[in-house]
């Protein structure tokens, strides 16, 4: 997807930039990160962990 502006991301999600900003602020607080970069890294780690758990469950069958 590459680098997108907040405007482009909000447009793809069908929300205003202000709404997107508020949601990202809440997510950063909930996950204990201070930047969008940190939010992205945390999301990636959570996603990778879910992928690992799914692979392990599939191999147990």
C-alpha positions, 0 to 999 in steps of 0.5 A: 500500500505504501505511504498514505496520508491521513487524508487518504487513509480517512478517505479509504475508511470513509471517515473524516481525518478528525475521526481517524485522528481520534481513533488513532489516539485512543488506540495509542493510549490503549496499547501504550505507545506514543507514536504512529510508528509505535502503533504500526509496530505493535499492530505488526507484532500482534498480527504476527503472533496471531499468525504464529498461533494459527499455524501452530493450531493447524499443525496440531490437527 
